[in-house]
Amino acid sequence: MDYSKDIQKAKYLQNRREFLRTTSRGLGSLALGSLIFPDVLASPGPKDIKAATLNNGGVLSGSHHTPRAKRVIYLFQSGGPSQFELFDYKPELMKRWGEEIPDSVRNGQRVSGMLAAQSSFPLVGSKFKFQQHSKTGGYFSELMNHTSGVAEDICMVNSMYTEAINHEPAVIFMQTGSQQVGRPSMGSWMSYGLGSSNDNMPSFIVLLSRGKDSAQNLNMQAWNSGFLPSHHQGVQFRSGSDPVLYLSNPMGIDQQSRRRELDYLSQLEAEQKKVWGDPEIDSKISQYEMAYRMQASVPEIADLSQEPDYIFDMYGKDARIPGTYAYNCLMARRLAERDVNFIQLYHMGWDQHGNLPKEIVKMAQSSDQASAALVKDLKQRGLLEDTLVVWGGEFGRTSFSQGKLTKDNYGRDHHPRSFSMWMAGGGIKPGMVYGKTDPFGYNIVENPVHVHDFQATLLNQLGIDHERLVFKHQGRRYRLTDVHGHVVKDILA
């Protein structure tokens, strides 16, 4: 089919009258803008964005310092896992079960709207047994037996804190550095800065799983590219025969036909770029070409038939079921082997306002074994050294009960002032417990780590100075950590 007429048509989309009408206003606005923001037309970074788009590279000409990690696997536990049932052992809560939390501890601090009508805040300890690890000194509940088995490989941080108290703002804050939607996620920032290590795969891949059917949904803004070029957003892999939507050729289309179509489409897009000057056109071309290359690479990655039985046994019985957390953890290892830079797993279902003892058992069973297996598997393959693994949610839970407290049942509300997460590999100091909360687990008393500190540390391990990876948008320079954040040097190996 001859597409030359379409290309010629694209060249002359605007006639003389239309050109004068639109550019007169545009040039006037441009002149005014240059007076208000003299540097608004300045180069956005040390490397041309168009070149980075076309060659699938990042805008940084090189890392700011020697990186300790090449890739990140972020095991995000959406809903706010209770640190009191998992990692932050507080015997004082058991001793004072049912007593009102002291005013001197709570200090009138904010609670979520779900507690607005609750007049009493009775303390509640965990029903589950804890054991102290002999070498690291960290505590692990009986729900985290597999994770305790890799205690010498992980760094447990018990002093995380955030500013958001509700789920969506807290998730967005943890992922993008802002409670407001529209900012780029961590994976997008990494893709923008460093590009991709595999020409046949996106640099940022997302996998979703649910620990229970009633789990709260996630906002896709958590893995969006925000104001960065759109080809830096996370590509979601799904369960089933087609992991990526619209990747397979429709009936009657073969690879040669698809190749010719993309070639003509690229020519048309290039002519559109000359007319409109929209950099997003480059992103679209890049995405088309990536999709074409993924048609060969994705089926091979999604084929687990060559994995030995002992690997499935290590990750757990659900590892053979697409869409489960265990399956996604195994997929994360396979993606890491193929040099995907940022692999984001979201595991939904940790929000237990009531019936916590029963519900958290289900969530721990779905997460504990597979998370620990991923660390072991990476280590035995020599990948843990340059892969940073992160496990944690958007905030913690309160040390007092939400709703009616009984001997066998209780719930916990959201608590942003302290929570636990762990990291492994990628130059993070192993076998370490960092940070401490008060006997009630309510306030941090030693080594607080803010969300922006965590983000700065993650970028640091990738060789990126969080203050120097910026993008100019609407006249302002933005970065993942906004105007905050310090690298937590105490936990670096």
N, C-alpha and C positions, 0 to 999 in steps of 0.2 A: 504493500500500500504506500502511495506517495504522500508524505506529510509535508512536503515543501510549501504548499499553499498555506497550511496552518501556521508554519513558522513565519512566512512572509506577513501573514495577517497579524501575528503577535508583534511584529516589528513596528507596524503602523497602527497600533491601537488608538493612538491619540492624534487628532488632527490639530492644525495650527491654533484654531480658536480655543479648543479645550486645553492645549498646552499653556497658552497665555493666561487663561482664566485660573488654572490651578497653581501655576508656578508663581504668579504675582503675589498671591496670598502666602504661599509657602516661603518665598524669599523674604517677604516682610517679617514673617514670624521668626525665620532663621536669623535675620539681622537683629531683631529685638532680643532673641535668646542669647546671641553672642555678646550683647551688651550686659545682660544680667548675669550670665554665667560665662565668663571669658574662656574657660577651659572646657566648655561642653563638647567641643568637637575634637578634643584631644584623644590620642590613642588610648584604648582601654587597657592595654597591658603590654608586656614585653615582647609579645609575638602577635602577628596579625591574625585577627579572628577568622577572616575568610580562609586563610591558609590552614589554620587549625581545623576548620570545618571540613575542607576538602580532603585533607590528608588524614583525617580521623585522629589528629593529635591534640595535645592540650596547648593552652596559651603560654604556659611556662616553658622557657627555652631549656630548662633543666630544673631539678629539685633545688630548693634553697639550701639544703644541707644533706648529708648522707642519710638516706632513708633506712629505717630498720624493718619496715614492712612494705611489701609490694601490693598487698591486697587486704581487704577487710571483709569479714563475714560477721554481720550484725544480726544476732538472734534476738529480735525485739519481742518482748513478752507483753502484749497489749492488754491493758486493763488495770495494771498496777499490782504486781504480785506482793503478797504480804511478807515483809521481811521478818516478822515475828514468827511465822510458821516455817521459815526456810533457813535463814542465815544469821539473824541478829538475836542471839539468845539473851532473854531477859528474865531471870528467875524472880526478880522483884515483882514482876507482874503476876506471877503465880502466888506469891506470898500475900499480895494485896488484892487478890481477885474480888471483884465486886465493889471495892472501895471507889469513892469519887476521886478523879484525878486532881491532884493539888492545884490550886489556882497559881501557885508560884511556878509550876511547871508549864501549864498551858498559857499563862500570862495573857489571857484575853485574845489569843491569836485566832485568826479567821478559820471558820469551818465552812464546809460546803452547804449549799441550800438544802440538802437532804437532812441536815441536822438542825435546821432552823427551829423546828417545833420540839426538839428533844431537850428536856430540862435537866437531865442527869447524864453524866458521862462516866460510867463505871469501868474501871480498869479490867482488862481480861488478858490472861496469859495464854500461851499456846498449849493445845491439847497434846502436841506431839513431842516425843522425846528428842533430846539433842545430845550429840557427842562431840567432844573436842578433839580435833585432829592432833595427833601426837607430835608432828613436826612443825606444822604451820601455826598451831595455836588457834586456828579458826574453828568456829562451831558450825555444824551442819545438822539439820533435823533428819529424822528417819525418812522424810519424804525425798531427801536429796542424797540418797546412798551412793548413786552412781557419780554424782558431782563430787562428793567427798573423796571418791576414788581417784580423782584428778586434781586434788587440792594442791599438790606440789607443783602443778603446771599452771595454776591460775593465780591471779591477784584479786582478792576479794575486797571491794570497796564498800564499807558500811556507812559512809558519810556523804552520800550523794544528796543534793537538794535542788529544788526547782522553784519557780515562781507561780506556776499554774496549778489550779486546784481542781479543774474539770478536765475530762478525758481529752476531748479534741484539741483544746489549746495546749494541753500538756504534751500530747503526742507530736503536734506540729512544732512545738518549742524544742523538744528533744531532737527532732529530725532536721529542722531548718534554722534553729537559733532565734526564732520569733514565734510568738503566740498567734500572730496574724497570718492568715493564708496568703500565698503569693510569693513567698521567698523560696529560693532553691534549697533542695534537700542536700544532706551531706554527700550522698552518692553523686548528685549532679555537680556539686562543687569539685569533687575529686575528678570526675570525668572532664569537666571544663579545664581544670588545671593541668592534669597529667595525661589526658587522652586515654586511649585504649592500648592494652598490651597484646590484644588478639584482633586482627583485622576482620575476622569472620564472626565475631561476637560483640554485642554491645558491652560497653565498659561498666554498666550499671544494670543489674538484674534483680527483680523482685519476685519472691515466692510467698504465697499466703496459705495459712492453715487455721483451722478452728479446733480448739480443745473441747468445745461444746457447741451444740446447734444454736443456742440462744446468745452467742457471743455478739457483742456490739460491733457493728461494722466500722471500717476505717475510712477516713477521708483520703482519696487518692492524691490530695495535695501533699501528703507525707512523702511521696516519692516523685513529686513534680519538679520540673526544672525552673519554675518561677520565671524570672526575667532573663535567665540565661537562654542561649539558643536551644530550641526544643529537642534537638537530637541528644541532649545531655540528660533527659529525663529517664527514670527507671523503666525498663521494659519488663512487663509482667509475664512470667511463665505460669501457665495454668496446667491443671491436671487433665488427663485425657490424651487422645491421639494427636491433637494439635496444640502443643505447648504455647505457641504464639499465634494469636488470632490473625487470620487473613494472610498467613505465610505460605500456605499451600497454593499451588496453581489450580485455578478452576478447571472444570472439565473442558477439554478441547485446547488447552494452552500448555505448551511444552516449554522447556528451558530456553530453546532458541527463540521462540516467539516472545517470551518474557524479556530476553536480552534485547531484542530489536525494539520492543515497546519502551524499555527503560532508556535506550539510546536516544530515541526520538523525543521522549518526554524530557530528558535532560537538555536537549537542544531548545525545546519550547520554554523550559524553565529559565534557561540562560537568557533567552530573549526577553522574558518577563523581568528578569533581574536588571537588564539594561534600562527597561522602561521605568520600573518602580524603585529600584535600588533597595529592595527589602532583603536584609540578610537572612531572614527566615527561609528564603527560597533555597539558599545553600544548605540549610538544615534539612529541608525536604529532599533534596537530591541525595544528601548523605544518608538519610533514612531509607530511601528507595534502594540504594546500592547495598546498604547493610542487610536489608530484608532479603535481597537476592542472594547474598553470600550465606545468610543464615539458613536458606533452604537446604543446604548441604550439611551445615555444621550442627544444627539443632536436633535433627533426628538421631544423629550419632550420640549426642550427649544424653538424650532422653531414653536411650536404649540401655536398660540396666541388665540385660540378659547375660552379659559377661561378668557381672559381679559375682564373686563366690559366695556360697552359703554362709560362711563365717562372718562376712561383712554384714549381711542382713541380720544375722543373730546378734551382732554387736550393736547395731542401731535399734533393734527391737522388732517385734512382730509386725508393727505397722509400716515398716520400711518398704514393704512390697506394695503398699497401697498408695497410688498417686493422690496427692493433695493432702496427705497427712504430714504432721511435723517431722516425723522420723524420715519419711520419704524425702522431704525438702532438705533435711540436714545432709542426707546422702547426696542429693543433687548439688548441694552447696560445695561438698568436697570435689565432685566431678567438675564443677565450674571453676573452682580454684585451681585444679590441675590444668585447666585450659586457659589460665591467666586472665580470667574475668576479674576486674579490679575491685568492684564493690558489689557484694552479694548480700541482699537484704531479705531476711526472713521475718515475716510478721506472724506471730502466733496469738490468736485472739481467744479471750475467755477468762482472763484473770480478775475480773471485776466481781468481788464477792462482798456485797453489802449485807447479805444474810446467808444462813446455811453454809458458812465458810468452812467448817471442818470437813464437811462432805465434799463440797465443790473443789476445794484446793487439792484434795487427794487426786481427783480426776486430772486436774491440770498438771500436777507434778508428775503423774504417771505418763502423761503424754509428752513431757518436755525433758525430764531428768536424764533418762538413759540415752536418748538421741543426742542431747547436747554434749554429754560426757564422751560419747562415742566419737563425735566429730573431732574433739580435741585429741583423743587417742589416735584416730585414723590419720589426721594431719601429721601428728608427731611421728608415727611409724613410717610415713612416706617422706619425711624430711621437709614437710611444708609448713609446719607450725612456726618454725624459726622466722619466716618472712610473711606469715599470715596473722593478722590481728583479729582475734575472735572476741566478740562482745556479747554479753548476756545481761538483759535488764529491761525494765519497763519504764513508764513515763513518770511515776511517782510511787510512794509507798502507801501504807495503811496506818490508821490510827491505833494507838495503844489502848484505847477504850472502845467499848462495844457500840455499834449502831443498832438501834432497836432493842428489843427485849433480850436480856442476858439470862441464859439458863446453863445448867451444868454441861450439857452436851451440844448446845447450839449458840452461836453468836455471829455477828458480822462486824466488819470494820469499814470505816469510811475512808475517803481519800486523804492522804497526808503528804504534802509537798516538802515538809521541812526536813525529812530524813528518809532515805531508802537505800537499798543494797543493790549492787550490780557487780559482775565480775568480768575480767578481761584475761586473755591468755595469748601467748605468742607475740610476734611482731615487736620484740624489744621491750616488752613489759616484764617487770621483775616477777618471777614465778614464786609460788609458795609463800605469798605475803598477804597479810590482813592489814588494810589501811583504813584509818578513820575510826571514830568511836562516838556512840550516842550516850545520853545519860541513862541512869538505871531504868527509866520509864520508856526509853526508846523514842522520846518525843523531840528532843533537841540534840544537835550535834555539839559535842564538847571537845573534839579533837580532829584536826585535819579536814575541814569541810571542803567538798568538791562540788562546785556549781556546774550546771549543764554546760555553760560556755567553757569552763575549765576542761571538762571532758572532751568537748569538741576540739579545743585547741590542742589537747594532747593527742587525739586521734590524728589530726592533720600533721602534727609534729613527727609522729612515727612514720608517716608517709613521705617525709622529707619536705614538708610544706610549712612555712612560717604563716600562721593564721592571720597575721596582721598585713601580710604582703599579697595574699591571694584576694584580689578585689575585682569588682565589676562596677562600672559606672552606669547608673540607671537614674533617669529623671534628674540629672544634675548632681547626684550624690554618689559617693563611692560606698558600695556595700561589701560586706564580708560575712562569712558564716557566723562568726562570733560577735557580729555587730561592733560595738566599741568596748567589749569586755573580754574576759578570758585570759587565763594564765596556764601555761603548761605545768602539769603536776609532775615535777621532776623526781620527787621521792619514789615514784612507782616505776621509774625507767631503769632498765637493766644497764 
